[in-house]
Amino acid sequence: MQKGKDVVRSPSSSTVALSHSLTPEPFAPALEEPFHQTLPSTPKVPPRKPPQPWKDLFDTPKNPDSSLNFFEPLLVNGVLRAKPPPEVVAAGVQEWEQSLVVFLVGKKLPGRQVREILERKWGKVGNLSFHATGNGVFLVKFDSVQARDWVIDNGPWDVWGYHLVIRKWSRDMPLVLEECKTIPVWVKLFGVPVQYWTKLGLSHIASVIGKPLCMDVNTTKKHTLSFARICIEMEATSVFPNSIELELENGCTLNIGVEYPWKPTVCNLCKVFDHSNKSCPKAVRREWMPRPVLLAHRKPDDADGWITVARKGKET
């Protein structure tokens, strides 16, 4: 080494490496993702079906039960007339011969409520279908004659306390509710002698009350002879006797007891079973009124202290 000269050492590789490790390198800025604005989704509108052509409305239906046929009508005195052959009528009668025609006396309820109640009461004996014919009359079709007869034999029936009239459907029977001048009523006959416990014998005895229609199962099979249970068609003018006088073959008479498990309400003015005298729209009743009002509305034929009115609030 020469004196007075500075010697400069080159840095070693380890020193250089160390200096690199201690010097922080600048970090590259992170790349930002582009911002996308989310737009509200527009509901997809399904494509509209093209309108059905008018001619397609009259095409033959796919259900064979709903298709009909054309039959040439008859021409009688210049007027067209339909005349189905007897086999068509026979097929229709066979379809409905296990049906009952029912309606409520003095009340009209919605058909849905009547159907639900009758299905609960009668559905346990078999399947039934319920058909409303209008004006409070219903046609109930059963799947068997046994189910229909069970309903008849176990009457009388009611819906919410209103009596249900039951009649077997028959050919040409009108399904409209007219003035209820006759009604079937179940009657019990007590003390009938055994020799009269026949179809003809009971018919003669029950005819004193009205028109006999049928017997229940126990009476028909003579399971019990304590009383005979018979369904009788009563008229609104009937008197509903409590006993029947029976003349025996030896000339003596015997009283047959009569019991009505249910007796219909009758209007003596209209001679119908639809309503009572109290609710009759034709009823005329006397009503007390204060004297000042009485003097203003009194008529010559009114009794003292009374005036005659047709309905409450309406004078006559």
C-alpha positions as CSV (number, residue, x, y, z in Angstrom):
1,M,0.0,0.0,0.0
2,Q,1.3,3.5,-0.8
3,K,1.1,6.0,1.9
4,G,-1.1,9.1,1.3
5,K,-3.4,7.4,-1.2
6,D,-6.9,6.5,-0.3
7,V,-7.9,3.0,-1.1
8,V,-11.5,2.5,-2.2
9,R,-12.9,-0.9,-1.7
10,S,-15.5,-2.2,-3.9
11,P,-18.5,-3.4,-2.0
12,S,-18.9,-7.1,-1.7
13,S,-21.7,-9.0,-3.1
14,S,-23.1,-9.7,0.3
15,T,-23.2,-6.0,1.1
16,V,-24.9,-5.2,-2.2
17,A,-27.5,-7.9,-1.5
18,L,-28.1,-6.6,1.9
19,S,-28.6,-3.1,0.6
20,H,-31.1,-4.3,-1.8
21,S,-33.1,-6.2,0.8
22,L,-33.2,-3.1,3.2
23,T,-34.4,-0.7,0.5
24,P,-38.2,-1.0,0.1
25,E,-39.4,-1.2,-3.4
26,P,-42.4,0.9,-4.3
27,F,-45.7,-1.0,-4.5
28,A,-47.6,-1.0,-7.8
29,P,-51.1,0.4,-7.4
30,A,-53.9,-2.2,-7.5
31,L,-55.9,-2.2,-10.6
32,E,-59.5,-1.1,-9.9
33,E,-62.4,-3.0,-11.4
34,P,-64.6,-0.9,-13.7
35,F,-67.9,0.2,-12.1
36,H,-71.1,-1.2,-13.5
37,Q,-74.5,0.3,-12.6
38,T,-77.2,-2.3,-12.0
39,L,-80.4,-1.3,-13.8
40,P,-83.8,-2.6,-12.5
41,S,-84.9,-5.7,-14.3
42,T,-87.9,-5.3,-16.6
43,P,-90.5,-8.1,-16.2
44,K,-90.8,-10.3,-19.2
45,V,-94.2,-10.1,-20.7
46,P,-95.3,-13.4,-22.1
47,P,-96.2,-13.3,-25.7
48,R,-99.9,-12.9,-26.3
49,K,-101.8,-15.8,-27.7
50,P,-103.4,-15.1,-31.0
51,P,-107.2,-14.7,-30.7
52,Q,-109.2,-17.9,-31.3
53,P,-110.7,-17.9,-34.7
54,W,-114.5,-17.6,-34.7
55,K,-115.0,-20.8,-36.5
56,D,-113.1,-22.7,-33.8
57,L,-115.8,-21.9,-31.3
58,F,-118.1,-24.2,-33.1
59,D,-115.8,-27.1,-33.7
60,T,-116.7,-30.5,-32.4
61,P,-115.7,-30.7,-28.7
62,K,-113.0,-33.1,-27.7
63,N,-115.1,-34.6,-24.9
64,P,-117.5,-37.1,-26.5
65,D,-120.0,-36.7,-23.6
66,S,-120.6,-33.0,-24.6
67,S,-121.1,-33.5,-28.3
68,L,-124.6,-33.5,-29.8
69,N,-126.2,-34.9,-32.9
70,F,-128.7,-33.4,-35.4
71,F,-132.0,-35.2,-35.9
72,E,-134.5,-34.1,-38.5
73,P,-137.6,-32.6,-36.7
74,L,-141.1,-33.4,-37.7
75,L,-143.3,-30.9,-39.5
76,V,-146.8,-30.9,-38.1
77,N,-149.3,-28.4,-39.4
78,G,-146.5,-26.2,-40.5
79,V,-144.8,-26.2,-37.1
80,L,-141.5,-28.0,-36.4
81,R,-141.8,-30.6,-33.6
82,A,-139.3,-32.7,-31.7
83,K,-140.3,-36.3,-31.1
84,P,-137.6,-38.4,-29.5
85,P,-138.1,-42.2,-29.8
86,P,-139.2,-44.2,-26.8
87,E,-135.7,-45.6,-26.3
88,V,-134.4,-42.1,-25.7
89,V,-137.0,-41.5,-23.0
90,A,-136.3,-44.8,-21.4
91,A,-132.6,-44.1,-21.2
92,G,-133.3,-40.7,-19.5
93,V,-135.7,-42.3,-17.0
94,Q,-133.1,-45.0,-16.1
95,E,-130.6,-42.3,-15.3
96,W,-132.8,-40.5,-12.8
97,E,-135.0,-43.2,-11.5
98,Q,-132.9,-43.4,-8.2
99,S,-133.4,-39.7,-7.5
100,L,-135.4,-37.7,-4.9
101,V,-136.9,-34.3,-5.4
102,V,-136.5,-32.2,-2.2
103,F,-137.4,-28.7,-1.0
104,L,-137.7,-26.8,2.3
105,V,-141.0,-25.7,3.6
106,G,-141.3,-22.0,4.4
107,K,-137.6,-21.2,3.8
108,K,-135.2,-20.9,0.9
109,L,-131.5,-21.5,1.7
110,P,-128.5,-21.3,-0.6
111,G,-128.0,-24.5,-2.5
112,R,-124.4,-24.9,-1.3
113,Q,-125.4,-24.9,2.3
114,V,-128.3,-27.4,1.7
115,R,-125.9,-29.6,-0.3
116,E,-123.3,-29.7,2.4
117,I,-125.8,-30.6,5.1
118,L,-127.5,-33.3,3.1
119,E,-124.1,-34.8,2.1
120,R,-123.2,-35.1,5.8
121,K,-126.5,-36.8,6.6
122,W,-127.0,-39.0,3.6
123,G,-123.4,-39.6,2.3
124,K,-122.8,-42.4,4.7
125,V,-125.2,-44.7,2.8
126,G,-123.7,-44.2,-0.6
127,N,-122.5,-41.6,-3.2
128,L,-125.0,-38.9,-4.3
129,S,-125.0,-36.0,-6.6
130,F,-126.8,-32.7,-5.9
131,H,-128.5,-30.8,-8.6
132,A,-130.3,-27.4,-8.2
133,T,-133.3,-26.9,-10.4
134,G,-134.1,-23.4,-9.3
135,N,-136.6,-21.7,-7.0
136,G,-135.5,-23.8,-4.0
137,V,-136.1,-27.3,-5.5
138,F,-133.2,-29.8,-5.6
139,L,-132.8,-33.1,-7.3
140,V,-130.6,-35.6,-5.4
141,K,-129.4,-38.6,-7.4
142,F,-128.2,-41.7,-5.5
143,D,-126.0,-44.5,-6.8
144,S,-128.5,-47.2,-5.7
145,V,-132.1,-47.7,-4.9
146,Q,-131.2,-49.0,-1.4
147,A,-129.6,-45.6,-0.6
148,R,-132.6,-43.7,-1.9
149,D,-135.1,-45.8,0.1
150,W,-132.9,-45.5,3.2
151,V,-133.4,-41.8,3.1
152,I,-137.1,-42.1,2.7
153,D,-137.5,-44.7,5.5
154,N,-135.5,-42.7,8.0
155,G,-137.4,-39.4,7.6
156,P,-138.6,-36.9,8.4
157,W,-135.5,-34.7,7.7
158,D,-134.8,-31.1,8.4
159,V,-132.2,-28.5,7.5
160,W,-131.6,-25.9,10.3
161,G,-135.0,-26.8,11.8
162,Y,-136.9,-26.3,8.5
163,H,-138.8,-29.4,7.3
164,L,-137.4,-31.0,4.1
165,V,-140.1,-32.4,1.8
166,I,-138.9,-35.6,0.0
167,R,-140.6,-37.1,-3.0
168,K,-139.5,-39.9,-5.4
169,W,-138.8,-38.5,-8.8
170,S,-141.1,-39.7,-11.5
171,R,-141.5,-39.2,-15.2
172,D,-142.9,-35.8,-16.2
173,M,-142.7,-34.6,-12.6
174,P,-142.4,-30.8,-12.7
175,L,-139.3,-29.5,-10.9
176,V,-140.8,-26.2,-9.9
177,L,-142.0,-25.0,-6.5
178,E,-145.6,-24.1,-6.8
179,E,-148.1,-23.4,-4.0
180,C,-147.5,-26.1,-1.4
181,K,-151.0,-27.4,-1.0
182,T,-150.1,-31.0,-0.3
183,I,-147.2,-32.3,1.7
184,P,-146.0,-35.9,2.7
185,V,-146.1,-36.5,6.5
186,W,-145.0,-39.5,8.5
187,V,-147.7,-40.8,10.7
188,K,-147.7,-43.5,13.4
189,L,-150.8,-45.7,13.8
190,F,-151.2,-47.4,17.2
191,G,-153.4,-50.4,18.0
192,V,-153.9,-51.8,14.5
193,P,-155.3,-55.3,14.7
194,V,-152.9,-57.9,13.3
195,Q,-155.4,-59.0,10.6
196,Y,-155.3,-55.5,9.2
197,W,-151.5,-55.4,9.2
198,T,-151.3,-55.9,5.4
199,K,-150.6,-53.6,2.5
200,L,-154.3,-53.3,1.7
201,G,-155.5,-53.2,5.3
202,L,-153.1,-50.3,6.3
203,S,-154.0,-48.5,3.1
204,H,-157.7,-48.5,4.0
205,I,-157.0,-47.2,7.5
206,A,-154.5,-44.5,6.5
207,S,-156.8,-43.3,3.7
208,V,-159.0,-41.7,6.5
209,I,-156.2,-39.2,7.0
210,G,-155.0,-38.6,3.5
211,K,-153.4,-40.3,0.5
212,P,-151.1,-43.2,1.7
213,L,-147.8,-43.2,-0.1
214,C,-145.5,-45.9,1.5
215,M,-144.5,-47.7,4.7
216,D,-141.1,-47.8,6.3
217,V,-139.0,-50.9,6.4
218,N,-140.0,-52.1,9.9
219,T,-143.7,-51.8,9.0
220,T,-143.3,-53.6,5.7
221,K,-141.3,-56.5,7.2
222,K,-143.5,-56.5,10.4
223,H,-140.4,-56.3,12.7
224,T,-142.5,-54.6,15.4
225,L,-146.3,-54.5,15.6
226,S,-146.6,-51.9,18.3
227,F,-147.3,-49.2,15.7
228,A,-147.3,-48.8,11.9
229,R,-145.3,-46.0,10.4
230,I,-146.8,-44.7,7.2
231,C,-146.0,-41.7,4.9
232,I,-149.3,-40.0,4.0
233,E,-149.8,-37.1,1.6
234,M,-151.8,-34.5,3.5
235,E,-153.7,-31.6,2.1
236,A,-153.6,-28.1,3.6
237,T,-157.3,-28.5,4.3
238,S,-156.7,-31.7,6.3
239,V,-157.8,-31.8,10.0
240,F,-154.9,-34.0,11.3
241,P,-157.1,-36.2,13.5
242,N,-155.7,-37.8,16.7
243,S,-157.6,-41.1,16.1
244,I,-159.2,-43.1,13.4
245,E,-162.4,-45.1,13.8
246,L,-162.1,-48.6,12.4
247,E,-165.2,-50.7,11.8
248,L,-164.4,-54.4,12.3
249,E,-165.9,-57.3,10.4
250,N,-168.4,-58.0,13.2
251,G,-169.8,-54.4,13.1
252,C,-168.0,-53.2,16.2
253,T,-165.7,-50.1,16.0
254,L,-162.2,-49.6,17.3
255,N,-160.2,-46.4,17.7
256,I,-156.7,-46.4,16.1
257,G,-154.4,-43.9,17.7
258,V,-152.6,-41.4,15.5
259,E,-149.4,-39.6,16.3
260,Y,-147.6,-37.0,14.1
261,P,-143.8,-36.8,14.9
262,W,-143.9,-33.6,12.9
263,K,-146.9,-31.5,12.0
264,P,-146.5,-28.9,9.3
265,T,-147.5,-25.3,9.7
266,V,-150.5,-24.4,7.6
267,C,-152.1,-21.1,6.6
268,N,-155.8,-21.3,6.9
269,L,-156.3,-18.3,4.8
270,C,-154.2,-19.3,1.8
271,K,-154.7,-23.1,2.3
272,V,-151.0,-23.8,1.8
273,F,-148.1,-25.1,3.9
274,D,-145.6,-22.4,2.9
275,H,-146.3,-20.1,5.9
276,S,-148.5,-19.7,9.0
277,N,-151.5,-17.5,9.7
278,K,-149.2,-15.1,11.6
279,S,-146.8,-14.5,8.7
280,C,-149.5,-14.6,6.0
281,P,-149.3,-11.5,3.8
282,K,-153.1,-11.5,3.5
283,A,-153.7,-11.7,7.3
284,V,-155.8,-8.9,8.8
285,R,-155.2,-8.3,12.4
286,R,-156.3,-5.7,15.0
287,E,-153.7,-3.5,16.6
288,W,-154.0,-1.2,19.6
289,M,-153.1,2.5,19.1
290,P,-153.2,5.6,21.3
291,R,-156.5,7.5,21.3
292,P,-155.2,10.6,19.3
293,V,-153.9,8.3,16.6
294,L,-157.1,6.2,16.7
295,L,-159.4,9.2,16.2
296,A,-157.3,10.3,13.2
297,H,-157.4,6.9,11.5
298,R,-160.7,5.4,12.8
299,K,-163.2,4.0,10.4
300,P,-166.9,3.5,11.1
301,D,-166.7,-0.3,11.4
302,D,-163.7,-0.3,13.8
303,A,-164.2,-1.4,17.4
304,D,-163.6,1.1,20.2
305,G,-159.9,1.6,20.8
306,W,-158.9,-0.4,17.6
307,I,-158.3,0.0,13.9
308,T,-158.0,-2.6,11.3
309,V,-154.6,-2.9,9.5
310,A,-153.4,-5.3,6.8
311,R,-149.8,-5.2,7.8
312,K,-147.8,-3.5,10.5
313,G,-147.4,0.1,9.6
314,K,-149.8,-0.1,6.6
315,E,-153.5,0.7,7.0
316,T,-156.4,-0.7,5.1
